[in-house]
Amino acid sequence: MTKAVYWIDEPEDHNYPAAEEYLTLHFGRDTARGLVDRLRRENVQYFKAKDIFRASKLSHAGISNQQVEKTLEKIEDGKKLSPVLLVRASNGLIIADGYHRVCAVYSHDQDVKIPCKII
């Protein structure tokens, strides 16, 4: 039987600046800041790991990735993970923060529902 994945209720404070920094690669600084402000106000929704990957059109970072390995260890230890931050874009879903968490959960069990804030 697959071990359960546990989550904290809301993204951690440091997730938002990380999301903003990443989003500046897709948008200008002001737009990225505005998107993060909107993410902060959103309620958490749940999506399967496999569906997040399909929508994002990203490749999966394998378990040989150090950050994915650390997150898999957290799952095995029963530690809670932070929800991920997602932005809908015309060319696919952007994982603004939480890519390695999504990869780890997908490696663990692709059908696990991941809490997300999505705009």
C-alpha positions as CSV (number, residue, x, y, z in Angstrom):
1,M,0.0,0.0,0.0
2,T,1.3,3.5,-0.9
3,K,2.1,5.7,2.0
4,A,-0.2,8.8,2.4
5,V,1.0,12.2,1.4
6,Y,0.4,14.9,4.0
7,W,0.0,18.6,3.3
8,I,-0.1,21.9,5.3
9,D,-3.3,23.9,4.8
10,E,-1.7,26.9,3.0
11,P,1.5,27.5,1.0
12,E,4.4,28.7,3.2
13,D,5.3,32.4,3.1
14,H,8.5,31.7,1.2
15,N,6.7,30.0,-1.6
16,Y,5.2,33.3,-2.9
17,P,8.5,35.2,-3.5
18,A,9.8,32.0,-5.2
19,A,6.8,31.9,-7.4
20,E,7.2,35.6,-8.2
21,E,10.8,35.2,-9.2
22,Y,10.0,32.2,-11.5
23,L,7.0,34.1,-13.0
24,T,9.3,37.0,-14.0
25,L,10.8,34.5,-16.6
26,H,7.4,34.4,-18.2
27,F,6.1,37.9,-17.5
28,G,7.3,41.3,-16.5
29,R,8.0,42.0,-12.8
30,D,4.8,44.0,-12.3
31,T,2.7,41.3,-13.9
32,A,4.4,38.5,-11.9
33,R,3.8,40.5,-8.7
34,G,0.1,40.9,-9.6
35,L,-0.2,37.2,-10.3
36,V,1.3,36.3,-6.9
37,D,-1.0,38.8,-5.2
38,R,-4.0,37.0,-6.8
39,L,-2.6,33.6,-5.8
40,R,-2.4,34.7,-2.2
41,R,-6.1,35.4,-2.2
42,E,-7.2,32.1,-3.9
43,N,-8.6,29.1,-2.1
44,V,-6.9,25.8,-2.3
45,Q,-8.2,23.3,-4.9
46,Y,-7.1,19.7,-5.5
47,F,-5.7,18.2,-8.7
48,K,-4.1,14.8,-9.4
49,A,-0.3,14.9,-9.9
50,K,-0.6,13.3,-13.4
51,D,-3.1,15.9,-14.5
52,I,-0.9,18.8,-13.4
53,F,1.9,17.3,-15.5
54,R,-0.3,16.9,-18.5
55,A,-1.6,20.4,-18.3
56,S,1.9,21.9,-17.7
57,K,3.5,20.0,-20.6
58,L,6.7,19.7,-18.5
59,S,8.9,16.7,-18.3
60,H,9.2,14.9,-15.0
61,A,12.4,15.4,-13.0
62,G,13.3,11.9,-12.0
63,I,14.1,10.5,-8.6
64,S,17.8,11.1,-9.3
65,N,17.1,14.9,-8.9
66,Q,18.3,15.9,-5.4
67,Q,15.3,18.0,-4.5
68,V,12.9,15.3,-5.6
69,E,14.8,12.8,-3.5
70,K,14.6,15.1,-0.4
71,T,10.8,15.5,-1.0
72,L,10.3,11.8,-1.3
73,E,12.1,11.3,2.0
74,K,9.7,13.8,3.6
75,I,6.8,11.8,2.2
76,E,8.3,8.6,3.6
77,D,8.8,10.3,7.0
78,G,5.2,11.5,7.0
79,K,6.2,15.2,6.9
80,K,3.7,17.7,5.5
81,L,4.4,19.4,2.2
82,S,3.4,22.8,1.1
83,P,0.6,23.2,-1.6
84,V,1.8,24.3,-5.0
85,L,1.1,27.5,-6.9
86,L,-0.2,27.3,-10.5
87,V,-0.9,29.9,-13.2
88,R,-3.1,29.1,-16.3
89,A,-1.4,30.4,-19.4
90,S,-2.3,30.2,-23.1
91,N,0.5,27.8,-23.8
92,G,-0.1,25.5,-20.8
93,L,-0.2,25.5,-17.0
94,I,2.8,27.2,-15.3
95,I,4.0,25.6,-12.0
96,A,5.0,28.8,-10.4
97,D,6.2,27.1,-7.2
98,G,6.2,23.4,-6.3
99,Y,7.6,21.7,-9.4
100,H,9.9,19.3,-7.4
101,R,7.0,18.6,-5.0
102,V,4.8,17.7,-7.9
103,C,7.6,15.5,-9.3
104,A,8.1,13.7,-6.0
105,V,4.4,13.1,-5.5
106,Y,4.0,11.9,-9.1
107,S,6.9,9.4,-8.5
108,H,5.3,8.3,-5.3
109,D,1.7,7.9,-6.7
110,Q,0.6,9.8,-9.8
111,D,-3.1,9.7,-8.7
112,V,-2.5,11.6,-5.4
113,K,-4.5,14.8,-5.3
114,I,-2.2,17.8,-4.7
115,P,-3.5,20.9,-3.0
116,C,-3.0,23.9,-5.3
117,K,-3.7,27.6,-5.5
118,I,-4.5,28.3,-9.2
119,I,-5.4,31.3,-11.2
